[in-house]
């Protein structure tokens, strides 16, 4: 009987931990973003391509990850916006594009 109680306790604890990690994973989101030109962000030159935009639920820090190279840059997301899709705002200076803002 004592072994059965111990086994049930361990199973319940494992299920609770698994449930917590599933909830944490659900808080992360990822959106593919196609950027058709090379650009500069935080002094780094990044190539045109498909990027993934990630953030923790409730967190204003976004990671822009290049799906081909794995290179990533973190940026602070602006307050406001519609809470849905993230908007990337670029500024063009000559032939160079700069990622200025996430909103």
VMD Tcl script that builds the backbone (N, CA, C; Angstrom):
set m [mol new atoms 309]
animate dup $m
set s [atomselect $m all]
$s set {name element resname resid chain x y z} {
  {N N UNK 1 A 0.820 -1.195 0.000}
  {CA C UNK 1 A 0.000 0.000 0.000}
  {C C UNK 1 A 0.865 1.262 0.000}
  {N N UNK 2 A 1.929 1.194 0.788}
  {CA C UNK 2 A 2.810 2.357 0.876}
  {C C UNK 2 A 3.494 2.628 -0.463}
  {N N UNK 3 A 3.904 1.572 -1.164}
  {CA C UNK 3 A 4.524 1.738 -2.497}
  {C C UNK 3 A 3.540 2.337 -3.488}
  {N N UNK 4 A 2.291 1.906 -3.417}
  {CA C UNK 4 A 1.270 2.422 -4.313}
  {C C UNK 4 A 1.051 3.915 -4.061}
  {N N UNK 5 A 0.999 4.320 -2.806}
  {CA C UNK 5 A 0.835 5.742 -2.472}
  {C C UNK 5 A 2.008 6.561 -2.985}
  {N N UNK 6 A 3.206 6.026 -2.812}
  {CA C UNK 6 A 4.406 6.732 -3.277}
  {C C UNK 6 A 4.394 6.868 -4.805}
  {N N UNK 7 A 4.009 5.788 -5.492}
  {CA C UNK 7 A 3.951 5.818 -6.954}
  {C C UNK 7 A 2.917 6.831 -7.439}
  {N N UNK 8 A 1.753 6.872 -6.786}
  {CA C UNK 8 A 0.720 7.845 -7.173}
  {C C UNK 8 A 1.192 9.277 -6.928}
  {N N UNK 9 A 1.903 9.498 -5.840}
  {CA C UNK 9 A 2.443 10.827 -5.522}
  {C C UNK 9 A 3.436 11.269 -6.587}
  {N N UNK 10 A 4.335 10.366 -6.983}
  {CA C UNK 10 A 5.328 10.679 -8.013}
  {C C UNK 10 A 4.642 10.962 -9.345}
  {N N UNK 11 A 3.628 10.173 -9.691}
  {CA C UNK 11 A 2.908 10.384 -10.954}
  {C C UNK 11 A 2.185 11.731 -10.950}
  {N N UNK 12 A 1.564 12.076 -9.822}
  {CA C UNK 12 A 0.849 13.348 -9.733}
  {C C UNK 12 A 1.825 14.518 -9.856}
  {N N UNK 13 A 2.990 14.406 -9.213}
  {CA C UNK 13 A 4.002 15.455 -9.316}
  {C C UNK 13 A 4.519 15.601 -10.731}
  {N N UNK 14 A 4.747 14.471 -11.404}
  {CA C UNK 14 A 5.220 14.507 -12.790}
  {C C UNK 14 A 4.183 15.141 -13.700}
  {N N UNK 15 A 2.922 14.807 -13.494}
  {CA C UNK 15 A 1.853 15.384 -14.314}
  {C C UNK 15 A 1.767 16.894 -14.095}
  {N N UNK 16 A 1.945 17.339 -12.851}
  {CA C UNK 16 A 1.909 18.770 -12.568}
  {C C UNK 16 A 3.054 19.495 -13.272}
  {N N UNK 17 A 4.253 18.906 -13.242}
  {CA C UNK 17 A 5.394 19.515 -13.929}
  {C C UNK 17 A 5.177 19.546 -15.429}
  {N N UNK 18 A 4.652 18.465 -15.989}
  {CA C UNK 18 A 4.394 18.410 -17.422}
  {C C UNK 18 A 3.362 19.461 -17.811}
  {N N UNK 19 A 2.319 19.611 -17.012}
  {CA C UNK 19 A 1.299 20.619 -17.289}
  {C C UNK 19 A 1.868 22.016 -17.270}
  {N N UNK 20 A 2.772 22.291 -16.349}
  {CA C UNK 20 A 3.410 23.607 -16.269}
  {C C UNK 20 A 4.228 23.890 -17.508}
  {N N UNK 21 A 5.007 22.912 -17.990}
  {CA C UNK 21 A 5.828 23.151 -19.175}
  {C C UNK 21 A 4.969 23.322 -20.417}
  {N N UNK 22 A 3.831 22.629 -20.492}
  {CA C UNK 22 A 2.922 22.812 -21.626}
  {C C UNK 22 A 2.346 24.214 -21.601}
  {N N UNK 23 A 1.964 24.710 -20.416}
  {CA C UNK 23 A 1.448 26.070 -20.324}
  {C C UNK 23 A 2.497 27.096 -20.717}
  {N N UNK 24 A 3.748 26.880 -20.316}
  {CA C UNK 24 A 4.809 27.805 -20.677}
  {C C UNK 24 A 5.032 27.785 -22.184}
  {N N UNK 25 A 5.015 26.615 -22.793}
  {CA C UNK 25 A 5.209 26.520 -24.238}
  {C C UNK 25 A 4.070 27.213 -24.979}
  {N N UNK 26 A 2.856 27.141 -24.429}
  {CA C UNK 26 A 1.715 27.789 -25.071}
  {C C UNK 26 A 1.858 29.304 -25.043}
  {N N UNK 27 A 2.617 29.862 -24.090}
  {CA C UNK 27 A 2.807 31.296 -23.994}
  {C C UNK 27 A 3.707 31.851 -25.075}
  {N N UNK 28 A 4.538 31.025 -25.669}
  {CA C UNK 28 A 5.425 31.476 -26.736}
  {C C UNK 28 A 4.669 31.498 -28.046}
  {N N UNK 29 A 4.977 32.486 -28.862}
  {CA C UNK 29 A 4.368 32.496 -30.188}
  {C C UNK 29 A 5.450 32.714 -31.220}
  {N N UNK 30 A 5.176 32.305 -32.402}
  {CA C UNK 30 A 6.148 32.447 -33.469}
  {C C UNK 30 A 5.406 32.749 -34.759}
  {N N UNK 31 A 5.843 33.761 -35.460}
  {CA C UNK 31 A 5.227 34.151 -36.723}
  {C C UNK 31 A 6.294 34.212 -37.806}
  {N N UNK 32 A 6.057 33.601 -38.975}
  {CA C UNK 32 A 7.025 33.775 -40.064}
  {C C UNK 32 A 6.850 35.153 -40.699}
  {N N UNK 33 A 7.974 35.784 -41.005}
  {CA C UNK 33 A 7.979 37.113 -41.621}
  {C C UNK 33 A 8.938 37.071 -42.806}
  {N N UNK 34 A 8.456 37.432 -43.987}
  {CA C UNK 34 A 9.307 37.476 -45.178}
  {C C UNK 34 A 9.812 38.909 -45.352}
  {N N UNK 35 A 11.131 39.085 -45.318}
  {CA C UNK 35 A 11.737 40.405 -45.516}
  {C C UNK 35 A 12.510 40.333 -46.842}
  {N N UNK 36 A 12.077 41.104 -47.852}
  {CA C UNK 36 A 12.620 40.949 -49.203}
  {C C UNK 36 A 13.921 41.696 -49.494}
  {N N UNK 37 A 14.540 42.286 -48.473}
  {CA C UNK 37 A 15.770 43.055 -48.703}
  {C C UNK 37 A 16.698 42.881 -47.507}
  {N N UNK 38 A 18.015 43.066 -47.752}
  {CA C UNK 38 A 18.977 43.086 -46.651}
  {C C UNK 38 A 18.665 44.304 -45.788}
  {N N UNK 39 A 18.955 44.204 -44.495}
  {CA C UNK 39 A 18.666 45.322 -43.609}
  {C C UNK 39 A 19.633 45.329 -42.429}
  {N N UNK 40 A 19.640 46.451 -41.728}
  {CA C UNK 40 A 20.512 46.634 -40.571}
  {C C UNK 40 A 19.633 46.826 -39.343}
  {N N UNK 41 A 19.977 46.155 -38.268}
  {CA C UNK 41 A 19.299 46.343 -36.992}
  {C C UNK 41 A 20.338 46.242 -35.888}
  {N N UNK 42 A 20.358 47.216 -35.009}
  {CA C UNK 42 A 21.308 47.269 -33.899}
  {C C UNK 42 A 22.753 47.094 -34.382}
  {N N UNK 43 A 23.057 47.707 -35.518}
  {CA C UNK 43 A 24.412 47.660 -36.061}
  {C C UNK 43 A 24.777 46.366 -36.770}
  {N N UNK 44 A 23.842 45.414 -36.861}
  {CA C UNK 44 A 24.102 44.142 -37.538}
  {C C UNK 44 A 23.440 44.123 -38.904}
  {N N UNK 45 A 24.189 43.680 -39.898}
  {CA C UNK 45 A 23.657 43.523 -41.252}
  {C C UNK 45 A 23.023 42.137 -41.338}
  {N N UNK 46 A 21.741 42.073 -41.686}
  {CA C UNK 46 A 21.043 40.801 -41.826}
  {C C UNK 46 A 20.575 40.640 -43.267}
  {N N UNK 47 A 20.579 39.401 -43.776}
  {CA C UNK 47 A 20.189 39.178 -45.164}
  {C C UNK 47 A 18.671 39.129 -45.348}
  {N N UNK 48 A 18.242 39.355 -46.584}
  {CA C UNK 48 A 16.834 39.165 -46.927}
  {C C UNK 48 A 16.494 37.695 -46.678}
  {N N UNK 49 A 15.240 37.431 -46.378}
  {CA C UNK 49 A 14.831 36.048 -46.169}
  {C C UNK 49 A 13.632 35.932 -45.255}
  {N N UNK 50 A 13.398 34.703 -44.817}
  {CA C UNK 50 A 12.282 34.421 -43.921}
  {C C UNK 50 A 12.784 34.411 -42.491}
  {N N UNK 51 A 12.096 35.150 -41.660}
  {CA C UNK 51 A 12.446 35.275 -40.252}
  {C C UNK 51 A 11.267 34.808 -39.405}
  {N N UNK 52 A 11.569 34.421 -38.196}
  {CA C UNK 52 A 10.542 34.062 -37.222}
  {C C UNK 52 A 10.595 35.111 -36.121}
  {N N UNK 53 A 9.444 35.584 -35.716}
  {CA C UNK 53 A 9.343 36.576 -34.658}
  {C C UNK 53 A 8.813 35.867 -33.421}
  {N N UNK 54 A 9.553 35.922 -32.325}
  {CA C UNK 54 A 9.174 35.214 -31.117}
  {C C UNK 54 A 9.148 36.150 -29.926}
  {N N UNK 55 A 8.266 35.856 -28.988}
  {CA C UNK 55 A 8.277 36.571 -27.711}
  {C C UNK 55 A 7.576 35.723 -26.670}
  {N N UNK 56 A 7.873 36.025 -25.429}
  {CA C UNK 56 A 7.174 35.397 -24.321}
  {C C UNK 56 A 5.865 36.138 -24.136}
  {N N UNK 57 A 4.824 35.423 -23.725}
  {CA C UNK 57 A 3.530 36.062 -23.480}
  {C C UNK 57 A 3.700 37.148 -22.419}
  {N N UNK 58 A 3.222 38.325 -22.720}
  {CA C UNK 58 A 3.299 39.432 -21.779}
  {C C UNK 58 A 4.639 40.138 -21.761}
  {N N UNK 59 A 5.597 39.669 -22.529}
  {CA C UNK 59 A 6.926 40.267 -22.540}
  {C C UNK 59 A 7.042 41.175 -23.755}
  {N N UNK 60 A 7.733 42.302 -23.621}
  {CA C UNK 60 A 7.886 43.235 -24.742}
  {C C UNK 60 A 9.144 42.972 -25.546}
  {N N UNK 61 A 9.942 41.977 -25.176}
  {CA C UNK 61 A 11.166 41.689 -25.917}
  {C C UNK 61 A 10.868 40.664 -27.003}
  {N N UNK 62 A 11.191 41.033 -28.230}
  {CA C UNK 62 A 10.978 40.181 -29.394}
  {C C UNK 62 A 12.331 39.700 -29.915}
  {N N UNK 63 A 12.376 38.477 -30.383}
  {CA C UNK 63 A 13.570 37.948 -31.040}
  {C C UNK 63 A 13.222 37.744 -32.511}
  {N N UNK 64 A 14.015 38.300 -33.399}
  {CA C UNK 64 A 13.871 38.130 -34.838}
  {C C UNK 64 A 14.926 37.120 -35.251}
  {N N UNK 65 A 14.483 35.922 -35.697}
  {CA C UNK 65 A 15.388 34.807 -35.980}
  {C C UNK 65 A 15.349 34.470 -37.463}
  {N N UNK 66 A 16.511 34.456 -38.115}
  {CA C UNK 66 A 16.615 34.068 -39.523}
  {C C UNK 66 A 16.459 32.547 -39.603}
  {N N UNK 67 A 15.481 32.071 -40.349}
  {CA C UNK 67 A 15.206 30.633 -40.408}
  {C C UNK 67 A 16.302 29.849 -41.136}
  {N N UNK 68 A 17.017 30.486 -42.040}
  {CA C UNK 68 A 18.077 29.792 -42.777}
  {C C UNK 68 A 19.374 29.730 -41.983}
  {N N UNK 69 A 19.766 30.854 -41.390}
  {CA C UNK 69 A 21.070 30.908 -40.715}
  {C C UNK 69 A 20.991 30.722 -39.201}
  {N N UNK 70 A 19.807 30.945 -38.620}
  {CA C UNK 70 A 19.663 30.860 -37.169}
  {C C UNK 70 A 20.120 32.121 -36.452}
  {N N UNK 71 A 20.650 33.087 -37.199}
  {CA C UNK 71 A 21.099 34.353 -36.596}
  {C C UNK 71 A 19.889 35.070 -36.016}
  {N N UNK 72 A 20.059 35.663 -34.820}
  {CA C UNK 72 A 18.930 36.358 -34.217}
  {C C UNK 72 A 19.341 37.667 -33.572}
  {N N UNK 73 A 18.352 38.551 -33.466}
  {CA C UNK 73 A 18.518 39.861 -32.846}
  {C C UNK 73 A 17.312 40.064 -31.940}
  {N N UNK 74 A 17.554 40.619 -30.756}
  {CA C UNK 74 A 16.444 40.926 -29.860}
  {C C UNK 74 A 16.180 42.414 -29.863}
  {N N UNK 75 A 14.892 42.763 -29.837}
  {CA C UNK 75 A 14.477 44.166 -29.829}
  {C C UNK 75 A 13.353 44.351 -28.828}
  {N N UNK 76 A 13.202 45.568 -28.362}
  {CA C UNK 76 A 12.119 45.926 -27.471}
  {C C UNK 76 A 10.925 46.345 -28.311}
  {N N UNK 77 A 9.778 45.755 -28.052}
  {CA C UNK 77 A 8.563 46.086 -28.795}
  {C C UNK 77 A 7.941 47.357 -28.223}
  {N N UNK 78 A 7.467 48.231 -29.094}
  {CA C UNK 78 A 6.833 49.483 -28.667}
  {C C UNK 78 A 5.531 49.199 -27.936}
  {N N UNK 79 A 5.182 50.092 -27.018}
  {CA C UNK 79 A 3.878 50.005 -26.362}
  {C C UNK 79 A 2.804 50.367 -27.365}
  {N N UNK 80 A 1.607 49.927 -27.104}
  {CA C UNK 80 A 0.498 50.243 -28.002}
  {C C UNK 80 A 0.335 49.134 -29.018}
  {N N UNK 81 A -0.163 49.467 -30.167}
  {CA C UNK 81 A -0.430 48.464 -31.184}
  {C C UNK 81 A -1.747 47.771 -30.895}
  {N N UNK 82 A -2.121 46.856 -31.760}
  {CA C UNK 82 A -3.412 46.195 -31.607}
  {C C UNK 82 A -3.326 44.897 -30.820}
  {N N UNK 83 A -2.133 44.528 -30.348}
  {CA C UNK 83 A -1.985 43.300 -29.569}
  {C C UNK 83 A -1.992 42.052 -30.431}
  {N N UNK 84 A -2.222 42.192 -31.721}
  {CA C UNK 84 A -2.251 41.049 -32.624}
  {C C UNK 84 A -0.946 40.918 -33.363}
  {N N UNK 85 A -0.996 41.121 -34.657}
  {CA C UNK 85 A 0.192 41.011 -35.497}
  {C C UNK 85 A 1.214 42.095 -35.167}
  {N N UNK 86 A 2.461 41.710 -35.241}
  {CA C UNK 86 A 3.548 42.658 -35.011}
  {C C UNK 86 A 3.877 43.343 -36.324}
  {N N UNK 87 A 4.119 44.639 -36.265}
  {CA C UNK 87 A 4.481 45.409 -37.462}
  {C C UNK 87 A 5.949 45.777 -37.376}
  {N N UNK 88 A 6.672 45.526 -38.459}
  {CA C UNK 88 A 8.076 45.919 -38.569}
  {C C UNK 88 A 8.126 47.230 -39.331}
  {N N UNK 89 A 8.835 48.209 -38.792}
  {CA C UNK 89 A 8.942 49.499 -39.466}
  {C C UNK 89 A 10.392 49.732 -39.863}
  {N N UNK 90 A 10.609 49.871 -41.185}
  {CA C UNK 90 A 11.937 50.083 -41.738}
  {C C UNK 90 A 12.087 51.530 -42.179}
  {N N UNK 91 A 13.320 51.985 -42.174}
  {CA C UNK 91 A 13.662 53.305 -42.707}
  {C C UNK 91 A 14.720 53.085 -43.777}
  {N N UNK 92 A 14.537 53.713 -44.913}
  {CA C UNK 92 A 15.502 53.574 -46.005}
  {C C UNK 92 A 16.379 54.808 -46.075}
  {N N UNK 93 A 17.695 54.575 -46.094}
  {CA C UNK 93 A 18.669 55.655 -46.273}
  {C C UNK 93 A 19.573 55.230 -47.418}
  {N N UNK 94 A 19.390 55.863 -48.555}
  {CA C UNK 94 A 20.140 55.452 -49.745}
  {C C UNK 94 A 19.702 54.059 -50.161}
  {N N UNK 95 A 20.658 53.129 -50.250}
  {CA C UNK 95 A 20.350 51.746 -50.613}
  {C C UNK 95 A 20.264 50.827 -49.400}
  {N N UNK 96 A 20.275 51.402 -48.209}
  {CA C UNK 96 A 20.280 50.595 -46.991}
  {C C UNK 96 A 18.970 50.754 -46.238}
  {N N UNK 97 A 18.417 49.621 -45.790}
  {CA C UNK 97 A 17.211 49.621 -44.975}
  {C C UNK 97 A 17.599 49.370 -43.516}
  {N N UNK 98 A 16.974 50.104 -42.603}
  {CA C UNK 98 A 17.198 49.956 -41.177}
  {C C UNK 98 A 15.876 49.561 -40.513}
  {N N UNK 99 A 15.921 48.502 -39.712}
  {CA C UNK 99 A 14.750 48.140 -38.933}
  {C C UNK 99 A 14.726 49.044 -37.713}
  {N N UNK 100 A 13.745 49.924 -37.642}
  {CA C UNK 100 A 13.703 50.945 -36.602}
  {C C UNK 100 A 12.784 50.605 -35.446}
  {N N UNK 101 A 11.687 49.871 -35.731}
  {CA C UNK 101 A 10.691 49.722 -34.696}
  {C C UNK 101 A 9.843 48.468 -34.886}
  {N N UNK 102 A 9.490 47.845 -33.781}
  {CA C UNK 102 A 8.493 46.778 -33.745}
  {C C UNK 102 A 7.301 47.336 -32.986}
  {N N UNK 103 A 6.137 47.235 -33.559}
  {CA C UNK 103 A 4.952 47.708 -32.831}
  {C C UNK 103 A 3.810 46.737 -33.009}
}
mol reanalyze $m
mol bondsrecalc $m
mol representation Tube
mol addrep $m
